[in-house]
């Protein structure tokens, strides 16, 4: 039997830890499904409550509002993805191979992790692609940042930045390149499926081509520095 994977979350993200109760896990599981189905703008706590057989008041006991819930699930995803990169690169000695593995994990379809019964990572990945930037593109981003709500994203960027520096310790822009890789992996996937004229992958719908593009971009940058 697989041991449930536990990811520690910033307590300022919630009013009551959803991982500690069955209702809380239902809130997470079903909010991911509803946001993916209808979009974040159409998502409401009323619809979520109806879906899980609870009340709006019950949902509000866990999260202050739907935006805080969005930050929670995106932060959860970044922490899980960093863990996944660490596990999949820990035995790789060659830093270039390690960086290529990280890029592959960022840019290709995610499979559901059976160790997290209340989160479907394959669906959550699609939310990150389509809705993820809404977590921080807000007027109150500075206040949220002071509460370290985006620390998982920063930690992931720092991890990839460290791998970049392993490839070229003199490279001057590891954090900028790291965040560019992450965002571009998602934007190119979104464009490929929704605005294909903005990419070279619209006809083929080939994720491996996105991986090749990112590898070309990254290694040209760090080798030419």
N, C-alpha and C positions, 0 to 999 in steps of 0.2 A: 504494500500500500504506500503511495506517494505521500510524503510529509508536506502539509500545507505550507506554502511559501509565505512568509510574513515580511511585509515591507513597512517600516516605521514611517509614519506620516507626521508632518508638522501639526501640532495640536491646535494652532490658530486657524487651521482650515475648516474645522468642524466644531459644533457645539457638543456633540456626543460622538464618540468614536464608532463609526459604522461597522468596523470589523468585529466589534464585541457582541453584537446581537444579530439574530437572524433577520430582523426587520431592517437593520442597517445594511446588511449584505444584499438584501432584496433591493434596497434603494440604489445601491451602486450597480448591481447587475442590470436592473431594469432601466435605470437612467441611461446607461450606455446603449442599450437596445433602442430606446425611444429617441435619443438624440441622433443616433445613426439613421434611424428610419425617417424622421421628420425634419431634422435640422435643429440647431440650438435655438433659433428665434422662435420656433413653434413649440418648443419644449416648455412645459409648465409643471409646477409641483402638483397642480390639480390633476393633470393627466397622469402624472407618475403615481399619485395616490390611488387613482382609479385602477391603474394597471396592477398594483400590488395589493389591492384590497385593504387599503389603509385610509387615513385622512390627511388633508394638507397639514394640519397641525402636527400630525405624527412625523411628517417629513421635515417640517421646520424645527423639530426638536434636534435634528441632526445637522442641518445646514441652514445658515442665515439666509441664503438666497441661492438662486440657480447659478449665478456666476461663481460663487464660492464653491459650489459643487463641481462646476467645470474645471476650476483650478485644481480641485482635489484629484479628479480623474486624470488630468493631464500630468500633474506632478507625480501621481502614482505610476503612470506610464513611463515617465523619464527615469524614475528610480529603477523600475523593472528592467528597462532597456540598458541602463548602465550596468546593472547586475549581469544581464545577459552578455554584454560585451566583455566584462571582466572574466566571466566563466569561459567564454569561447576563445579568449586570447591568452589566457594565463599560461598555457604550455607552449606558446609560440615564441621562439627566440628572435627570429628575424623581424625587425620593426616594420619593414615595408609590407611583409605578409600580414602582420598584425593590423596595420592600418587598412589594408585591403579587406580584411575580415570585418573590421568595424564598419567600413563603408557598405559592404554587402548587407550587414545586419540592419543598417539604417535605411537602405533603399529598396529592400525586397519585401514581399508579402510576409506578414507575421502569422504564425500559427498559434492557436490557442494553447496556453500553458495549463496543463491539467492540474498543476500544483496550486492554482488559484481558482477555486471553484466558483467564486462570485464575480470574477472578471474574465470576460472573453477578449483576450488581447488582439485577436484578429479583427474584431469589430472596433475595439478602441483605437487601433492603428488607423482605421479609416476616419475616425473622428479627429484624430490628431492631424491628419492630412487636410481635412476640410474645415475644421473648426478650431484647431489648436491655438492659432495666433490670437483668437478672441479672449484667451485667458489673460493676456498681458497688454493687448492694444486697447487700453482704457485710459480714462482721465485720472484714475486713482492708482496707476501702476507704481508710482513712487512710494505711496503708502504701503501697498502690498509688498513691495520689494523690501521695505524696512522691516516687515514682519517675516522676511525670508521665505515667502511663499513660493518663490521661483528657484530656491536652492537646488532642488533635484535637476532642473534644467542646466543650471550653472555647473553642477557637479559632473553632469554628462559632458558638457563642453570642455571642462577642465581635463577629464579623462582622455578624450580624443586629442586635446591639445598636447597632453603629455606624450601620447604616441607619436604625434607629428614631430615633437622635439627629439624623440628617440631616432627618428629618421634623419633629422637635420637639426642639431642643437643650436645652430646659428640662425635658424629661421625666425624672423622678427614678429610674425603675426599669427601665432598658434591659436589664440582664442578666436580671433576674427575668422580664420580659416575654418576652425572647428564649427562655429555657429553657422557659417555659410554652408558647410557640408550638410548639416542637419536640415536647415531650412530648404536648401535647394533639392535635397532628396525628396522632400514632401511636395514642394511646389512643382517639380518636374513630373511627379506621379499624378498630381491633380490636373496639371495642364494636359498631360498625355491622355487622360480619360475624359476631360471636360472641355478644354480649349486647345485642341491638338495642333492648331497652327502656330502656337507659341513654343513648340518643341520640334525635335527631329524624330520623335518616337510615336507620333500620333497615329501613323498607319500601322506600325507593327505591334503596338501595345506591349512592348518588350521591356520588362523591368531590368533585364540584364544589360540592356543598352544604356539605361540610366546609370547603372553601376560603372560601366565602362567610361561613360562621360565624366562622372565624378572622379574616377581614378585618374583619368587624363588631366583634368583640371587641377587636382590636388598635387600630383607628382610633378607636373610641369611647374607649379608654383614653388614647391619646396626645393626642387633640384636646380632651379634657375636663380635661387636667392644668393 
